[in-house]
């Protein structure tokens, strides 16, 4: 079975959601189904059908999270020897060579990616172009608007 990289923060977020779905949502939905059953005829009972649909979604998400956690390889870069090399989990400061604009990205697992929060998936074009490179190197990233050139200014194992 293939393992998928995940940061400790990503694992905690998934475990928290799993706990919430199992211990809060599951009982709430079961109660809603029970209350809807008491209303009588289930064929035309919108509350019942809505609660059953919500139950199906919740159970599917629980299975999805459990599968992701069982296939996760949690990588804590703070426990690794810091170097100047870009690897999964590091935070990278880049300088756009053309505009001198500085951007900060943390390379994370696919489920953790959030570009607005500065978290890019390890499978994204920018992360793929950065992995294995070192501070001071220049990288080219293909984007929909063309190729961008960045200098790796800093690599942080935080």
N, C-alpha and C positions, 0 to 999 in steps of 0.2 A: 504494500500500500504506500503510495506516495505521500510524503509529509509536506506540509505547507508552512512556510515561515510566518511567525506571528510575534509581535512584541509582547512583553508582560502586560502592558496597558491594554492591548487588544484582547488578550486572554481574559483579563479582569472584566472588561466591558461585556464580553460574551457570557462569562460566568454569572455576572450580575443580572443580565437579561434573562438567562436561563432560570435563575433562582426566582426572579419576578414572575416569569410566565408559569412556572410550576406551582409556586406557593401563593401567588396573588390572583393572577388571571384565571388559572384553571378552576379554583374553587368559585370565583365570581361567576364564571360562565356556566358552571354546573348548576349553581343556584338559579341563574336566569333561566336555564332550560327547565328546571323543576317548576319554577313559578309559571312559566309559559304553558307547561303541560297542564297545570291546574286550571287554566282558562278554558279547557275543553277541546273541541275539534281541532286536531293537529293539521289537517289538510289546508285549512284556510287561516292558520294562526301565524301571522307575520312575525310576531315576537319569537315564536319557537323556531321558525326557519332562520331568522336572523341570528339567534343565539347558536344554533347548530352550525351555521356557516362560520361564525366567529370561532367556535370550538375547533372546527377543522383547520382554520388558518393558524390558530394558536398551537395546536398539536403538530402541524407541519413545521412550524418555526422551531419548536422544541427539538424535533428530530434533526432539523438542519443544523442547529447550534451544537447539538450533541455530536453529530458527524464531524463538524468543523473542529471541535475541541479534541476529538479522538485522533484526528489527522494533523493536529497542530504540532509544529516544532517551535517551541517558545525560545526565542533568542534574546538574551539580555546583554546588550552591548556594554552596559556599565560594568559587567563582570569580566569583560574581555580586556586584554592588553591594548591600550590605545595606540593607534598608529596614525599615519597620515592617509591611510588607504580607505576608500569608500566601500563599505560593506552594508548588508542588510541591517537596519536599525539605527544607523548613524544619522546625525543631523548635518546637513551640508549647506554651507553658505556659498552661493554662486554669484558671479558678477557677469552681467550681460556685456560682452566685449563691445558691441555696437553702441549701446545706450548708457553704459556704466551703472545701470540699475542693479541693485543687489536684491537677491531673493534667498529665502531660507526654506529648505525642504527636509523633512524627515522621511526616510525610506521605510515603508511599513508593508504589512501584508495586504492582500487585495481587499479584504473586508474592512480594513481600518482606514483606507484611503479617503481623504477629504481635502481636496485642493484648497478650499477656502481656509482650512486650518493649517495649511502648509505640509500636509501629509500626502506623499505620492506612493502609489502602489509599486512594489518591487518589479512588477511586470510592465509598468508604463514605459514609454519611449525614453523619458528623461532619466528614470532610474536605471534602465538597461544601459544607457550610454555612460552613466556615472560609475557603476559597479566595477571595482578593480582599478579605478584611476586613483591618483593621489593629489594632495594639495599642490597647487601651482600648475597643474596640467590644464590644458584646454580641451573641451569636449564640444562636439557638434550634435545638436538634437534636431531631428526632423519633426516639424510641426505642420499642421494643416496650412499655416500661412507661410511656410518655407523653413529653411534651415536656420537655426539660431546657434550662435557660438557663445559658450560660457567658459569662464575661468573658475576653477575650483579654488575658492579663497580660503575656506576653512572646513575641516572635518572634525566633528565633535562626537565623542562616544558618551553621550548623555542620555 
